[in-house]
């Protein structure tokens, strides 16, 4: 059995839509007893929008590996971290770097923090988190913040840059760990991943990774294979079964 774990934005989704060709290929892939799912840095609330245009999937790994649900909405896994003073320290650093927005949440509870002024009182009621996200004016500043987080708070939170956006799940959590958690329910599956940006690098390197044609150069260099679209990847994998 094969598992494909695909990034969403920029990989299979174009302006929030999945092509009819990709939908048909995924349906054929799943009909043969394989599993197809999404692995994304989106938080739980935003990840719920995935699939609204009618494409089929078996799982969605959101919050960069911290939250997994099945196609029927069943929660399969949830990893939470403890909040603390370090979150306020991160927010203050983000302010220095002219952050555009900073959010933190626990599953569906999400707080948009006032980075231009005081931290809202509601934030202090949050004792655990499944995700935090920040957006910066440039890729370079986002990388600076990512390095700061991973250098100073790696025992509490992890940071992954996606362009000018930074996704932050609990420490030790990643797209890789989420895929392993999902794959544990099957016996010796073949795992394939596909992505387009920097935050996909760990899973591209860990598994048999594909890079889509619009991927950043470093991802293309790390990938074992490249594909124009998801349907091309699936066609190649199924051809190998014949």
N, C-alpha and C positions, 0 to 999 in steps of 0.2 A: 504494500500500500504506500502511496505517495501523499505527502502533505506539501502544499504550497502556502507559504505565509507571505503575503504581499503588502507592502506599504500602500497607503491609500492616496493621499494628495500628491499629485505629480507623477504617480506610477500607474495606477489603474484608473484614477479619477481625473477627469478634465473638466474643470469648472463644476465639480460636484456631480458629474454624470459618468456612467460607465458605458462604453460603446456596446452596440448590439453584437458585434463580432466577439468581444470579450465575454459578454454574457453567455453566448452560445457555446463558446469553448469551455467555460467554467461548468456549465450544465453537463456537457459531454464528459468532462474530467470527473465530476462527482458521480455521474451515473455508472462509472466503471469501478466504483468503490473507493475512490480517493477523497481526500479532504482539501478544501480550499477555504482560506480565511484571510482576514485583514489584521495587520499589526501596525498600530499607529500611535503617535504621540498625542493625539486628541484626547481630551478628558472624556469622562463617561457621558456627560450630557451631550456634547457635540458628536461623539461617536454614535449616539443613537440615531443620528440622521443617516448613517451609512445604510445602504440597502433600500432606501425609500424609492429609488427609481427602478426597483424590481429585479436586481440581480441576486443570485443565490449564493449563499456561503454557509460554512459550517461553524465558524467561530469568529469573534472579533476580540483581539487583544488590544486594549486601549491603555491610556496613561503610561505609555512606554513600558508595558509589561506588567503593570501592577493590577490590572483588572481584566478578567476574561469572562465572556458570556457566550453561550451557544446561540444557534440560529433561532431558537425558540425563546430567547431572552433569559434563559436560566443562567444564574451566576455560577461559574465554574471555579473561580479563583479570585481572591482579593488580598492584596498585600498593602499594609498600612504602615506608615512611619509616625513617630511621635513629633509633635511640634515643640517649639521652645524658643528661647531668645535668639537662636541662630537664624530663624526666619526673619525676624526684624533686622538682624545684621545684614542678611541678604538683600532685604528691601532697601536699606540705607545705601548699600553698595550700588544697587541698581539705580537709585536716584542719582548718585554721583555720575553714572554713565548715561544719564538722560533717558531712562527707560520709558517706553511708550505706554505699556501697561504691565501689571503684575497680578496674577491670580493664583489662588491656592484653594484646594477643595478636598473634601472627603466624600468620594463617590459622587452623588448628585448634589451635595451641598457645596456651593462654590462662592468664593468671596473675591470681588474685584477691589483690590486695595488702592487707596488714595495715595498714589506715589508722589503727588505734588504737595501733599499736606500731611495731616495726621493719619495714623492707621486707625480705621474704624473700630469701634468697640466690639462689633460682631466677630471680628477676627480672633479676639482673645477667648472666645467660646470654643474655638476649634482646637481640640486636643490631639487629633490624628489627621493625617493627610494621605491621599492616594496620588496626588499630583500637584505640581506647581508649574506655572508657565510665565515666561517673560518675553517681551518683544522690544527690540532695540533699533536705533536709527540706521545701523549698518551691520553687515556680516562681521566686520572686524571687531566692533564693540561687543557683539554677541559672543564672539570667541573669547574676548577678554573676560567677560563675565563667566562663561563656561569654565575657563581655566581657574578663575578665582574660587568658584564653588567647589570644583574637584580637588583643588589644592588644600583648601581650608576646612571643608565640611564633608569629606568623603565617607565618614562614619555615620552620617545622618541623612545625606541626600546625594543623588547622582545627577549630573547635568549632561545633556546631549544637545548639540547645536544643530538646528535645521534652518540654514540661511540666517536671517536676522532674528530668528525665534529660538528660545531655549526651553526644552522640555525637562522637567525635574521630578522623577519618581522617587520613592524611598530608596535609601542606600542599598546598593547591591542589586537593584532592579534594572532590567533592560529589556529591549525587544528579544534578545537572546534568551534570557531567563524565562520570559513569558512563553516563548515557543517551546522550550524544554518542558515547562509545566503542562502545557496542552498535550504535547507528544507522549507524555508518560502513560496516557490511557491506552496506548496502542503498542503492539509488539513489533519492535524493530522497523519502524516506518522510515522511508526515505524522505528526508526533509530538504525542501528547496525554498529559497527566499528570493525576493526581487524588490528592488528599490531604486531611488533616484538621488538621494541626498546624504549629507554627512551623518545624520543620525541613523542611517541604515547600514553604515559601515560595519559595526560589530556583527550583525546577523549575516551580512554578505560574506564576511570572512569566516564565520563559524560554520556555516552550512554551505551547501552547493548554491552559491549566490549568482543571480543574474542582475545585470544592470540594464535598465531601459535606455533607449537611444538618447533621451534628453537628460540623462544622469550627469552629475558633476564628474569631472575628469578623474578625481581620486577614487570615486566609487567604481568607475569603469576599469581602472587599473587593478582594483582589488577583486573584482568579480571574475568568476571562472568563465562566465559566458555573458553574451549580450543579446538583447531581443528588442525588436521594434515596439511590440505591444505584448500584453499578457497572452493573447491568443497565439502569438508566434511561439512563446515559451511553452505553452501547453501542447501545441502541435509537435514541437521537437521532443518533449518528454514522452508523449504517447507513441510517437514513431519509434522510440527506443524500445517499446514494449512488444513490437511486432517481430 
